[in-house]
Amino acid sequence: MSYDLIVIGAGPGGYVCAIRAAQLGLKVACVEGRDTLGGTCLNVGCIPSKALLHATHQLHEAEHNFEAMGLTGAKPKVDWKKMLGYKTDVIGQNTKGIEFLFKKNKVDWIKGWATIAGPGKVQVGEQSYETKKIVIATGSESSPLPGVEVDEKTIVTSTGALELGKIPKKLVVIGAGVIGLEMGSVFARLGAEVTVVEYLDRIIPGNDGEVAKTFQRMLGKQGLSFIMGAAVQSATASKGKATVSYSLRKDDSAHEIEADCVLLATGRRPFTAGLGLEALGVQMTKRGQIATDAHYKTSVDGIYAIGDAIEGPMLAHKAEDEGMAVAEVLAGQAGHVNYGVIPGVIYTWPEVASVGATEESLKDEGRAYKVGKFSFMGNGRAKANFAGDGFVKILADKETDRILGAHIIGPYAGDLIHEICVAMEFGAAAEDLARTCHAHPTYSEAVREAALACGDGAIHA
């Protein structure tokens, strides 16, 4: 049982790495302990949450916009059990798709949990395997919070939130990051009273400040309420109810809030338990990540690591890019990831998307820049589709006009951001975007207008 490469973990990073390596002629196996491939993302993360976001967005449209378009009739009723069934079906289609891709590319799926017995040696249950190289792609898990007792029934992580037996009347979300706001959005649309408790004084930390303020205001209009600057002390469950205790940082005053359900969404941490890394002498970072060099090699020869298990943003597409890159490196090619052009997306409605520098980061660097901004209220397609809230903001170097970053809050921002990513990958100036013909009427015209605003000015502003 010998391979050129064994990948541990079949999430977005691991399965992409395995397939790419097989395409490049390596004999590859992938170890996965779940009953299905795809990791957290496909099974209990990205895909199921987007299914529920899509379903509840349709509900919102029916409740708020159909009548204005002349679509009348009884408002839809929510069948939660059937909605969960739809979500499960979506998961199944995707995970079976990866099984097909493994067979197509002759990647062996070794079912079970792996331990690295030594360089070139992987143990799965009673079976030992030899390999020239090992790639660790074991992903991440929800970070615990002291005092918060997760039972995945009343006090849940994102995993439990996707399987709740019923829609809660009151939901408290601990953490105003991507996961908390996406899931909070789902349940707010379903009629839950949602309160978000956040330690910092702003939501979505690390994002553009103007976008964050606008986003919080929009979510407030959708029914989410926010308690900012709050340090959660505990969350406990009793008789199907939960109590969250917190103190306000501004005055240390103590408070409590009760709910039917509490969602812990304070971030994620690398999942590396059981691999035997300490015994191998694999160097770790202070934050518990696997330390790697520029080519994803760990401190132990023959062992590499990618994705959430190493430094960098915990994003599925970042892991995929690293999976491609390390496979190419191991096949003797020059794999590379441009970490300056990795987009981030929040799949609420409106969506929030960003790439590159923020105004705050450019100010900290003392860099001279200019801002081109355009509101979706000036976009004909957006107004026709009740999607005029939000804007596109492009940041460009004041001297060279080179695009340094972009931030979008508005309809399909997660799709619109990518033409800016491509432009940045090729070192484009804002003027390059501005002089590129965009079809009318499309949402993408807002991107062109923002690019025009970096120069002499937008046309429709």
N, C-alpha and C positions, 0 to 999 in steps of 0.2 A: 504494500500500500504506500507507494511513493509518488510524490508530486513535485512539480517545479514551484508551485505556490499554493499555500493554504491560507484562505481568508477566514478570519474568525468574526462572525457577525454578518447577517444578510439584510441589513438595513440599506438605505440609499447609498452610503459609501461603500459598504461591503459587496453588495450584489453588483454594483456598477464596476467596481474594481475587478471582481471575478470575471465578469463578462468581457471587459476590455482586455484583460490579460489573456483570456482564451482566444480572443480575436487576433492577438498578436503572436499566437503560436505556443503559448505555455500550457502545460497540463495542470489544471486548476481544480481545487475542491473548495467548497465553502461550508463552514460549520455553523449551524443555527439550531438553537435549542427550542425555539417556538415551533408550534405545529404548522405554522405558515411562514412564508418568506416575507420580506419587506420591512422587518424591524418595527420600532415604535411608530415611525412615520405612517406606514401603510396600515398598521393594525390598530393602533390606539392613539394616533396623533394627527398628522397633517391631513390625510385623506378623509377619515371619518368626521373630523371637525368641519372640514370644508363641505361635506355632504349636508351636515346639519345647518351650516351657515347658508347654503344654497336654498334648502327647503324653507327655512324660516324667513329668508329674504323674499321668497315668493309669497309667503303669508303676509308679510308687511306690505308688499305691493298690492295685494288683493284688498287689504283692509284700508289702505290709504290713497291709492292712486287709480284703481280700476274704474271707480264710478266717474271720475273726472274725464276718463277716456271713453265714456259711454258703455262701459262693461258693467252691467247691473245684474243683480241677483243676490241670492243668499251668500253671506260671507262664509268662507270655508271653515270647517271644524277641524280641530287638531286631533288626530289619532296617533298618540305618542308611540304606542307599540308598533304601529305600521311605519312610522317615521324611522324608528330604530331598525326595523327590518330593511328599509331602503338603504340605510347607512351600512348595515351588515352586508347587503348584496354588493354595494359599491366596493367594500373591502375585499370581498371574495373575488370579484372580477380582476382587481389589481394584483392580488397575491398569486392567483392562478396564472396570470400573465407572466409573472417572474419565473414561475416553475417552467412554463413553456420556453422562456428565453434561456434558462439554464440548460434544458434538454437540447435546444437548437444549437447552443454554443459548446455543448459537451462539457459543461461544468458539473462536477459531482456534488450533490448536496449530502453532507454528512450530518445526520440528525442527532443532536445532543449538545451538551455543554462542554466547551473545550478547556483544557489546562495545558499550558506550555511546559512540557517536561524539561526542555532544554532547547538550545538553538537547533532548529531543524527537526524538533520532535513535538508532536501534538498528541495529547491523550484525550479521547472522547469515550467516556464510560470505560469499558474493558479493552477497547481497541486502541492500538497505537498506530500513528502515521508518521512517515518521514517526509520531509519537504526541504527544498533548497532555501525557500524564503517563507516568512510568515508576515501577514498583514493583520494587525489588530484593528477591527472596525466595530467595536462593541457598543458604541453609542453612549447614551446618557439615561439618567433616571431623574424623577422629580426630587428636588432638594427638600430635605425635612426642615421644619422650623421648630425650635425648642418650645415645648408647651402645647403644640398642636398635635393631637392624637388622631392620625388618619385611620379610618376603618373602611374606606371606600364605599360607604353606604350613606352616612350622614355627613361625615367630614371626609372629603374626597380630593384626590388629585385629578388631573385631566383625564386619567384612565377611568376612574369611577364616574366622572361627570358624563362620560359618553354612554354610560349604562344605567343611569338612574331609573328606578322603577316607576317613578312618576315625576311630573314637572313640579318643582318646589314653588310654593307661594312666595316664600322669602328666601333669597340666596345672598350670602355674603361671600365676596371674592377677596381673598388676601393676595394683594399684588396687582399693580396696574401696568403689567407688561403685556406682551403679545397674547399669551395663552389666556390670561385672565380676562382681557377685554374681548377677545373673540368668543369665549364661552359665555361670558356675561352678556354679550350681545345676543347670542342664541336664545338664552333663557328670558331675557327681557322681551324679545319679540314674541315669545310663547306666553307672555303674561306674568312672569315672575317679577317681584319687586327686588331689584338688584342693587346692592350697596357694595362699592369697591373700597377697600381699606388699603391705603398705600403709605409706606414708611417715608418716602420722599415727598417733596412739595410739588411734584409734577408727575404726569403719567409718561409712559414710554420713554424712560431715561435713555440717553444716547442719541435720540432722534432730534431733528431740528426743533428748536424751542417754539417758533411760531406755529409749526404744524401741530405740536403737542397741545398748545393752548386752544387752537381751532378745533382739534379733534375732541378734546374734553368737553368743549361747549356743544359740539354736535351730539356726542354720546349723552350728554345731559338732556338734550331735547328728545332723545329716544327713550328716556326713562331711567337711565343709570344715574345713581347718585354716588358722590365721592366723599370720602373722609381722608384728607391728605395730612401728611406729617404725623401719622399714627403708628406707634410701635406696638405690634400685637404681642401680648404677654402669654395668652393661651387660647385654645379652642377646644371645648369639650362637648361630648354628646351624651344625652340622657333621654330615654323614652322617645326616641325619634326626633328630638329637637337638638339644636346646637346653640352654645353660648360662646361668643367671642369677646375676650377681654383685651382692652388696649389702652395705652396712655398717649395723650397728645404731647408731642415733643416740645411744643412752644411753652407749655406750662406744667407738664408732668401730671395733668389731671387724669384721673382714672375713669374709664367708661366701659359699658357693656352693650352688646347688641345681640339679639336673639334671631335665629333663622331656622328654616326647615332643613337647610343644607349649607355647608361651607365648602368652598373650593379653594384649596391651597395652590397658589400659582406664583410662587416666589422664585421661580427659576429651576434650573436643572444642573446636575453634576455628572461627571464621567462615571460610567458603569464599567468597572474593571475587576470586580470581585470574582475570585475563583480562578483567575488566569495564572496565578503563581508568579506575578511580576516581582514581588519583593524577594523571593528566593532566587530569582534569576539575576537580580541586581539591576533591573531596569530603572533608570533615573526618572523621577517624577518631579513636577513643579510644585510650588508651595500651595497651589490651588487644587492639587490632586489630579492634575492632568499628566499624561505621558509626555515626557520631553523628547522632542525630535529635532533633527537638523533640517536644512532647507529641502532635503530630498526624502523627508519623512522617516528617516532611519533613527531608531532608538539608540540608547547607549550600548545595546547588546547586538553584536553582528548577526545579520540575517533576520532581525525582527524590526518591522516597520509599524507605524500607526497613523491613522487618519481620523477625520470626522470629529464628533463630539468628545472623543477620548483624548484629543490633543488641544492645544491652544487655538483660539480664534472663535468667531461667532458660531453658535450651535444652530446651524442651518442645514437642512437636508441637501440643498444644492451646493453648499460649500463642501460637504462631505463627498458628494458625487464628483465634483471637480478634482478633489484630492484623490479619490479612487481612480479616476482616469489617469491622473498625473503619476501616481506611484506605480500603476501597472505599466505605464510607458517607460518609466525609469528602470523597472525590473526587467523589461524587455530590451534594454539597451538604447532606448530613445531618450529624448529630452523633455520629460513631463514638466509642466509648469502651471501655476495658478497665480493669477493677478489678483491679489487680495485687496487692491484699491478699487476694484470694480466688481464687488459682490453685492447685489441688491438685497434689500430686506423688505418684506411685505407683511402688512397686517390685513387680514381678509374680512374685516368688518364691512359695513356699508355706511358711508363711503370707505373705500380701501385707502390704505396709507402705504406709500412706497418710497424708498430712498436708495441712493447710491452715492458713494464718495463722501466728500467733506460736507460738514454743516457750517453754518455761519459762525457758531460758537467755536468750532475747532480752528477755523481760519483766523478768527480774531486772536485766539490763544497763540497761534503761530506768528502773528503780526503780519499776515500776508494781505496784500492789497487785492481786493476782489470787487466784482460788481454783481448786482442781482437783477435778473430778468424774471418778472412774475406776471402770471395771467390767470384771471378767475374763470372758472367754468361757467359763470353766469354770462360770459361773453361768447360761449360756444353754442351754436344753434342746435346741434344734436343733443347736448346735455340738457338744454332747456326743454326740448321736446319730450325728453324721457324722464322728467322730474329729477334730474341729477345735476342741477346747477350749483350745488354746494361744493366748496373747495377751490383749490388752485394748483397751478404748476409753478414751481420755483426752480430756476437754474442759476447756479453760481459759476462765474467764469473769472479767470485771471484778468485783472484790470489792464495789464500791459499786453498780453498775448491773445486774450479772448479764449484761451483753452478752457474747456469745461472741466470744472473741479468737483462738482457734485450736483445733485438734483433731488428735489423733494416734492412729492405729489400727494395731495389728499383730494380724492374725487373718484368718479366712476372708473372702474377697471384700471386703477392706478398701477396694480401689479403687472398688467400687460403693457401699459404705456411706458413704464420706466425702462423697458429693454432697448428701445431705440436710442435712448440716452446712454445706456451701458455700451452698446455697440460703438456709438460715437466716441465715448471715452476710451474704449479699447484701441481705437485707431488714432487717438490724440487729436480729436476734432475740436474746432472752435465753435462757439455758439453760432457764429455766422454760417458755418457749414450746415447746421440744422435749419437755420432760418431760410437758407436758399434751397432747401430740399422741398420739392412739391409734395404736399400732403393732400390726400383725397378729401373732398367735401361732400356731404357733411360727416365728419368723424370726430371722435373725442381727441384723436391724435393732433388735431389742429391746435389744441391748447398748448401742446408741447412746442410747436413751431412758433406760436405767438409769444411764449415765454422766451424763446431764443431770440426772436425779434426785439423783445423788450430789453435784451442785453445790449442792443445797438441803438438804433434811432427811435425805436418804440414799436409796440404792438399795433396792429391795424385795428383790431376790434375792441380795444380797451378805451 
